[in-house]
Amino acid sequence: MLYFARWKIVVIASISALAILFSLPNLFPASQLQSLPSWMQMRMPLGLDLQGGSHLLLQMNTNELVEDWLESTADDVRNTLRTERIGYNGLRQANGEVRVTIRDAADYERALEKLEGLAQPISNDLLGTTATDIEVERADGNSVVVKPSEFALNERLSAAIGSAIETIRRRVDALGTTEPTIQRQG
C-alpha cells in the first residue's frame, strides 16, 4: 500500500476543495448567483467549444461575379471584332449585357456570326441539358447584344460557391477542428 505524508494529503484535499468551491458558480443560473458572496460571483467564461461551437454565415457577392464576367465578355467581343477587322463603336456593358454597334451594315452578318462563335457549350449531365454560356442577339439598328444565359449564370454561381466552400473546408480542417459542418444555405 502506498504511504503519503499527512501534510501532502491535507494540501491535496484543500486544493481540491478550493477548486470545487470556485467552480460551483458556473453551475448556478445568473439569478441564484446574486445570492452568493461577492468572492464567489465570478464565473469562468466558456470558450466556443464549451458553448456549442460557432456558426458562420458568409455571403457571396454575385453581382461582382457577373460584372467580372461581363468585363471578360466585353474584352472577348473587342478582341474578336478587332481580329476580324470589323469596325464598331459604342461597346458598353450595362443591365447585365454587353452591347456593341457595328459601323458598317455590310459587316453586320459577319460580326454576328463571329460573335456567336464566342459561345461555349455547357452541359448538365444530371439533367441531360446542353446550353451555351452566352446569348448573342440582334438589337435595333446595327447593334448586337451579348449576355450570359440564365443556365450558364446559375452554373457559374454554383461553381463559385462550391469553390468557396471547398476553400473554407480546407482552411477549417487545417486548424484541426473536429467534425465541421460546412454547407450551402439558400
Backbone bond lengths (Angstrom), bond angles and torsions (degrees), N, CA, C in turn:
res aa  C-N    CA-C-N  psi(-1)  N-CA   C-N-CA  omega(-1)  CA-C   N-CA-C  phi
1 M - - - 1.435 - - 1.518 108.92 -
2 L 1.320 115.31 143.63 1.455 120.34 -179.91 1.522 110.30 -76.85
3 Y 1.294 114.65 144.87 1.463 119.66 178.24 1.525 107.49 -119.12
4 F 1.344 116.39 127.92 1.455 122.28 174.34 1.515 108.11 -117.53
5 A 1.302 114.07 144.13 1.467 118.51 176.37 1.519 108.39 -65.47
6 R 1.345 115.16 148.10 1.459 121.06 -177.52 1.522 111.41 -58.73
7 W 1.327 119.36 -38.47 1.455 121.39 -177.11 1.539 111.11 -67.43
8 K 1.358 117.73 -32.45 1.459 120.73 177.19 1.528 110.21 -67.43
9 I 1.301 117.43 -39.79 1.466 121.44 179.24 1.519 109.96 -64.94
10 V 1.341 117.35 -42.22 1.462 121.58 179.89 1.533 110.29 -64.60
11 V 1.337 118.82 -42.92 1.464 122.41 -179.30 1.525 110.07 -64.78
12 I 1.290 117.85 -45.32 1.472 121.33 -179.17 1.525 110.65 -64.97
13 A 1.338 117.58 -42.84 1.458 121.67 -179.98 1.528 110.96 -65.38
14 S 1.357 117.65 -40.80 1.469 119.94 -179.05 1.530 110.99 -69.84
15 I 1.321 118.97 -38.19 1.461 121.49 177.58 1.533 109.96 -66.32
16 S 1.318 116.42 -39.44 1.468 119.95 178.05 1.523 110.91 -65.72
17 A 1.362 117.24 -40.89 1.465 121.10 179.31 1.525 110.51 -64.85
18 L 1.361 117.71 -41.95 1.473 120.82 177.57 1.529 111.29 -64.29
19 A 1.310 117.52 -39.84 1.465 120.90 179.05 1.527 110.53 -62.76
20 I 1.324 116.76 -42.17 1.472 120.22 178.25 1.519 109.98 -67.33
21 L 1.331 117.46 -41.21 1.463 121.93 -179.15 1.534 110.94 -62.89
22 F 1.329 118.00 -41.69 1.459 120.85 -178.67 1.536 112.75 -78.33
23 S 1.319 117.85 -19.80 1.462 119.56 178.29 1.527 112.24 -89.78
24 L 1.325 118.95 -14.27 1.457 122.09 179.65 1.532 114.02 -58.88
25 P 1.334 121.04 -39.12 1.469 118.94 -179.99 1.528 113.93 -58.29
26 N 1.298 118.04 -23.61 1.468 120.41 178.58 1.523 112.18 -71.41
27 L 1.315 117.38 -17.90 1.454 121.19 -179.01 1.518 112.67 -89.09
28 F 1.332 117.53 -16.79 1.472 121.43 -177.38 1.523 110.66 -92.52
29 P 1.352 117.43 146.11 1.461 119.54 172.99 1.531 110.18 -69.53
30 A 1.323 117.28 165.60 1.466 122.09 -175.83 1.527 111.71 -61.42
31 S 1.333 118.62 -31.79 1.468 120.51 -179.37 1.530 111.39 -66.77
32 Q 1.320 118.32 -39.36 1.463 120.60 178.72 1.518 111.99 -78.80
33 L 1.309 117.14 -20.78 1.460 121.39 -178.63 1.529 111.22 -64.21
34 Q 1.328 117.51 -29.78 1.462 121.44 -179.28 1.525 112.34 -68.03
35 S 1.330 117.32 -25.81 1.471 120.49 -178.05 1.533 112.50 -82.05
36 L 1.310 118.13 -10.93 1.462 121.47 179.09 1.523 110.45 -80.29
37 P 1.342 117.15 160.38 1.465 119.20 176.37 1.531 110.38 -61.75
38 S 1.321 117.07 155.72 1.470 121.73 -173.19 1.528 112.19 -61.32
39 W 1.328 118.33 -33.53 1.459 120.27 -178.82 1.530 112.15 -72.23
40 M 1.363 116.31 -13.17 1.464 119.73 178.68 1.531 112.59 -104.25
41 Q 1.327 117.72 5.24 1.465 119.52 -175.83 1.526 113.31 -87.60
42 M 1.300 117.81 1.38 1.460 120.22 177.97 1.524 109.56 -77.75
43 R 1.311 115.24 134.20 1.464 120.37 177.81 1.517 109.29 -113.73
44 M 1.291 115.62 149.79 1.459 121.81 176.89 1.521 107.67 -81.19
45 P 1.333 119.34 122.04 1.472 119.38 176.90 1.532 109.44 -70.83
46 L 1.317 114.85 132.21 1.456 120.08 -176.92 1.530 110.07 -85.90
47 G 1.302 116.26 140.22 1.454 121.04 176.07 1.517 110.59 -78.61
48 L 1.340 116.53 175.90 1.459 120.51 -178.75 1.518 112.52 -59.47
49 D 1.325 116.93 -36.40 1.457 118.79 -178.10 1.521 111.76 -67.59
50 L 1.337 118.44 -31.89 1.462 121.40 179.63 1.529 112.34 -86.31
51 Q 1.317 117.09 -17.95 1.460 120.47 179.40 1.522 112.24 -89.70
52 G 1.299 117.80 -2.47 1.453 119.70 179.07 1.511 113.32 108.56
53 G 1.315 118.27 13.54 1.462 121.12 176.75 1.511 112.04 93.52
54 S 1.302 115.48 -164.48 1.463 120.55 178.82 1.518 108.75 -132.81
55 H 1.302 114.85 156.84 1.459 121.96 -179.91 1.518 107.43 -129.24
56 L 1.317 116.49 117.79 1.459 121.77 178.38 1.511 108.86 -112.45
57 L 1.311 117.08 136.28 1.449 121.52 175.39 1.515 106.93 -123.46
58 L 1.324 115.87 113.37 1.458 121.30 -178.94 1.514 108.87 -105.41
59 Q 1.312 115.97 143.03 1.456 121.22 -179.10 1.521 109.17 -114.51
60 M 1.299 116.01 138.79 1.457 120.65 179.36 1.523 108.99 -98.92
61 N 1.329 115.95 136.23 1.459 121.06 178.58 1.522 107.98 -85.00
62 T 1.324 116.76 93.00 1.456 121.03 -177.14 1.521 111.85 -72.07
63 N 1.322 117.22 -28.34 1.467 119.76 178.50 1.523 111.02 -62.38
64 E 1.319 116.37 -39.46 1.464 120.66 178.54 1.524 110.69 -65.77
65 L 1.316 117.05 -38.05 1.457 121.24 177.87 1.524 110.65 -63.04
66 V 1.331 116.92 -43.57 1.463 121.28 179.64 1.525 110.18 -66.88
67 E 1.334 117.36 -41.69 1.470 120.31 179.03 1.521 111.40 -61.97
68 D 1.326 117.28 -41.60 1.469 120.30 177.14 1.527 110.75 -62.83
69 W 1.318 116.16 -40.31 1.455 120.37 178.85 1.527 110.61 -64.57
70 L 1.340 116.70 -41.67 1.464 120.10 178.91 1.528 111.23 -65.43
71 E 1.331 117.88 -38.38 1.465 120.36 176.91 1.524 110.53 -62.62
72 S 1.315 116.10 -42.51 1.462 120.52 178.07 1.529 110.65 -64.10
73 T 1.332 117.02 -40.83 1.461 121.15 178.51 1.523 110.50 -65.40
74 A 1.332 117.43 -40.54 1.469 120.69 177.99 1.527 110.55 -62.59
75 D 1.322 117.10 -40.07 1.469 120.54 176.60 1.528 110.87 -63.41
76 D 1.338 116.95 -40.87 1.467 120.59 178.86 1.525 110.99 -64.56
77 V 1.335 116.32 -41.19 1.470 120.52 178.15 1.531 109.77 -62.76
78 R 1.311 116.43 -46.50 1.472 121.71 -179.93 1.534 110.52 -59.75
79 N 1.331 116.76 -47.83 1.464 120.43 -179.02 1.530 111.95 -64.68
80 T 1.326 117.01 -40.13 1.465 120.34 -179.75 1.525 110.86 -64.65
81 L 1.324 116.99 -46.09 1.463 119.77 -179.00 1.524 111.40 -67.59
82 R 1.318 118.07 -35.86 1.465 120.53 177.77 1.526 110.93 -68.96
83 T 1.324 116.97 -40.87 1.462 120.79 179.75 1.532 110.71 -63.00
84 E 1.318 116.39 -39.06 1.463 121.21 -179.29 1.532 112.04 -84.97
85 R 1.322 117.24 -1.06 1.462 123.24 -179.83 1.533 111.47 56.54
86 I 1.321 113.85 48.39 1.465 121.15 176.64 1.521 107.18 -105.94
87 G 1.334 116.15 122.54 1.463 120.78 -178.97 1.523 111.38 -72.22
88 Y 1.306 115.61 136.91 1.466 120.79 -180.00 1.523 108.91 -145.69
89 N 1.307 115.59 164.84 1.463 121.61 170.05 1.524 107.94 -153.34
90 G 1.297 115.80 167.21 1.458 120.93 177.71 1.516 114.25 68.09
91 L 1.317 117.60 35.08 1.467 120.02 176.20 1.523 107.77 -74.16
92 R 1.315 116.63 115.10 1.470 120.48 -177.65 1.528 109.53 -147.66
93 Q 1.307 114.32 159.07 1.457 120.07 176.25 1.513 108.69 -123.07
94 A 1.309 115.65 130.00 1.464 122.02 179.38 1.526 108.36 -161.99
95 N 1.303 115.81 151.34 1.466 122.82 176.64 1.527 112.92 54.06
96 G 1.317 116.67 38.17 1.454 121.16 175.95 1.512 114.68 73.27
97 E 1.332 117.26 25.36 1.454 120.74 179.15 1.522 110.58 -149.81
98 V 1.332 115.00 161.99 1.461 122.17 175.77 1.520 106.19 -112.37
99 R 1.332 116.16 127.74 1.461 121.25 -177.87 1.525 108.54 -121.60
100 V 1.326 115.98 133.55 1.456 121.76 179.19 1.532 108.39 -135.74
101 T 1.323 115.87 143.06 1.458 121.29 178.06 1.526 108.39 -109.25
102 I 1.330 115.96 127.04 1.462 122.42 179.03 1.531 107.25 -85.99
103 R 1.337 116.79 128.71 1.473 121.25 -175.90 1.527 112.67 -66.76
104 D 1.315 117.01 -48.44 1.456 121.10 -174.76 1.525 109.06 -100.93
105 A 1.324 117.39 125.05 1.467 122.06 -179.00 1.523 111.34 -63.32
106 A 1.324 118.07 -25.60 1.465 120.90 179.57 1.526 111.37 -69.13
107 D 1.327 117.96 -26.95 1.466 122.25 179.99 1.524 112.97 -89.41
108 Y 1.350 116.42 -1.94 1.467 119.53 -172.72 1.532 112.12 -62.36
109 E 1.315 118.22 -47.65 1.469 121.28 -177.68 1.524 111.29 -65.15
110 R 1.324 116.61 -40.23 1.474 120.06 178.97 1.528 110.38 -66.12
111 A 1.340 116.04 -40.06 1.471 120.32 178.45 1.529 110.33 -64.48
112 L 1.323 116.13 -42.20 1.466 120.36 179.11 1.529 110.29 -61.86
113 E 1.330 116.55 -42.25 1.461 121.07 179.58 1.526 111.41 -64.58
114 K 1.335 117.31 -43.58 1.468 121.10 -179.20 1.528 110.79 -68.05
115 L 1.328 117.33 -37.96 1.464 120.05 179.29 1.531 111.27 -71.04
116 E 1.320 117.67 -32.04 1.471 120.11 175.14 1.526 110.47 -66.69
117 G 1.339 116.24 -25.37 1.459 120.46 176.98 1.520 113.32 -69.71
118 L 1.337 117.01 -14.84 1.472 120.50 177.20 1.522 112.06 -73.23
119 A 1.336 116.56 -22.21 1.467 120.81 -176.64 1.525 110.22 -67.29
120 Q 1.318 116.20 129.80 1.459 123.21 178.87 1.530 108.62 -106.83
121 P 1.326 117.81 136.82 1.468 119.43 179.35 1.536 111.38 -71.66
122 I 1.311 114.22 141.95 1.468 121.71 175.89 1.516 106.26 -126.64
123 S 1.327 116.66 129.72 1.458 119.22 179.21 1.514 109.53 -120.79
124 N 1.298 115.02 147.44 1.450 122.74 176.11 1.526 106.58 -114.87
125 D 1.322 116.74 103.91 1.463 121.45 -176.31 1.519 112.02 -64.06
126 L 1.318 116.45 -30.53 1.457 120.45 -178.00 1.527 110.98 -67.43
127 L 1.329 116.07 -44.98 1.460 120.16 -178.84 1.523 112.69 -94.34
128 G 1.327 117.05 -12.54 1.449 120.85 179.95 1.517 113.39 72.79
129 T 1.323 117.44 27.18 1.459 121.10 -178.90 1.517 110.13 -107.24
130 T 1.313 114.80 152.56 1.454 121.12 176.37 1.521 107.64 -131.72
131 A 1.312 116.25 135.13 1.460 122.25 179.15 1.522 107.85 -144.87
132 T 1.309 116.28 178.06 1.462 120.49 176.29 1.515 108.87 -108.97
133 D 1.331 115.64 158.73 1.459 119.14 -176.69 1.521 112.85 -77.30
134 I 1.334 118.21 -27.48 1.464 120.42 177.08 1.520 110.48 -129.15
135 E 1.316 115.13 156.00 1.460 121.92 176.37 1.518 107.65 -114.62
136 V 1.327 116.73 128.28 1.456 122.41 178.17 1.517 106.84 -108.43
137 E 1.344 116.64 121.89 1.462 121.12 -175.32 1.518 110.39 -128.49
138 R 1.306 114.56 152.12 1.457 120.88 172.92 1.524 107.79 -76.56
139 A 1.316 115.35 144.74 1.460 120.06 177.00 1.523 107.78 -127.45
140 D 1.305 115.60 -176.07 1.459 119.89 -178.29 1.533 111.56 -63.90
141 G 1.315 115.09 143.36 1.458 119.64 179.99 1.515 110.73 69.75
142 N 1.313 115.76 -136.00 1.466 121.98 178.45 1.516 111.22 -101.26
143 S 1.296 117.84 28.02 1.469 121.19 -177.16 1.522 111.10 -92.57
144 V 1.326 113.87 149.56 1.456 122.17 175.70 1.530 106.94 -125.54
145 V 1.332 116.03 136.31 1.464 121.50 178.86 1.526 108.27 -111.46
146 V 1.322 115.52 126.29 1.458 121.88 176.79 1.523 106.59 -117.93
147 K 1.339 116.18 122.02 1.468 119.17 -179.16 1.513 109.72 -141.81
148 P 1.326 116.60 153.31 1.467 119.61 178.04 1.523 110.31 -67.84
149 S 1.325 115.97 140.77 1.464 119.48 176.62 1.532 109.18 -75.09
150 E 1.294 115.46 155.39 1.466 121.20 -178.78 1.531 110.92 -62.54
151 F 1.317 115.99 -40.95 1.464 120.97 179.35 1.526 110.90 -62.94
152 A 1.344 115.51 -45.33 1.470 119.79 -179.27 1.521 110.96 -67.05
153 L 1.323 116.64 -36.74 1.463 120.58 178.51 1.524 110.57 -62.93
154 N 1.333 116.72 -44.14 1.471 120.25 177.94 1.520 111.27 -64.99
155 E 1.331 117.01 -40.29 1.466 120.86 178.63 1.533 110.73 -63.79
156 R 1.317 116.58 -43.68 1.467 120.19 -178.46 1.526 110.89 -67.13
157 L 1.329 117.30 -40.25 1.469 120.41 178.00 1.531 110.67 -65.25
158 S 1.328 117.00 -41.68 1.474 120.42 178.25 1.522 110.78 -63.32
159 A 1.322 116.39 -40.85 1.466 119.87 179.10 1.523 111.17 -65.78
160 A 1.336 116.84 -40.29 1.467 120.25 179.36 1.524 111.21 -66.69
161 I 1.308 116.76 -40.48 1.463 120.42 178.49 1.528 110.29 -67.38
162 G 1.321 116.60 -41.82 1.461 120.24 176.84 1.521 112.20 -61.06
163 S 1.320 116.25 -40.40 1.463 120.81 177.80 1.526 111.17 -65.63
164 A 1.336 116.25 -41.08 1.465 119.99 178.86 1.530 110.99 -65.09
165 I 1.320 117.04 -40.68 1.471 120.65 178.65 1.519 110.28 -63.64
166 E 1.325 116.89 -41.95 1.463 120.05 -179.93 1.532 111.22 -65.41
167 T 1.331 116.94 -39.26 1.471 120.49 177.24 1.522 110.85 -63.16
168 I 1.317 116.99 -44.32 1.469 121.24 179.00 1.524 109.89 -64.08
169 R 1.331 116.93 -41.24 1.465 120.99 -179.97 1.536 110.38 -60.63
170 R 1.333 116.79 -44.88 1.468 119.40 179.67 1.520 111.63 -63.47
171 R 1.323 117.11 -38.73 1.466 119.85 -179.05 1.518 111.59 -71.07
172 V 1.329 117.38 -37.96 1.468 120.24 179.42 1.519 110.09 -70.75
173 D 1.331 117.42 -41.17 1.460 120.57 178.90 1.524 111.61 -64.80
174 A 1.319 117.40 -31.40 1.467 120.73 179.26 1.522 111.48 -66.56
175 L 1.335 116.69 -24.08 1.467 120.38 179.53 1.515 112.29 -81.57
176 G 1.320 117.64 -6.83 1.460 120.80 178.32 1.515 113.28 84.43
177 T 1.318 117.87 19.40 1.454 121.18 178.55 1.521 109.25 -68.99
178 T 1.322 115.97 133.29 1.459 119.16 -179.23 1.515 109.67 -91.68
179 E 1.308 115.56 136.68 1.462 124.91 176.07 1.524 114.01 49.99
180 P 1.339 119.20 55.04 1.466 118.71 175.68 1.531 110.53 -75.00
181 T 1.318 116.39 145.39 1.448 121.90 174.68 1.518 107.45 -112.76
182 I 1.317 115.72 110.81 1.455 121.39 -178.80 1.518 105.91 -120.15
183 Q 1.335 116.60 118.15 1.457 119.80 -176.05 1.515 111.01 -146.26
184 R 1.307 114.61 163.01 1.459 121.91 179.92 1.522 108.36 -84.96
185 Q 1.323 115.60 140.08 1.458 120.33 176.24 1.514 108.07 -120.04
186 G 1.302 117.75 128.68 1.457 121.05 178.53 1.506 112.38 86.15
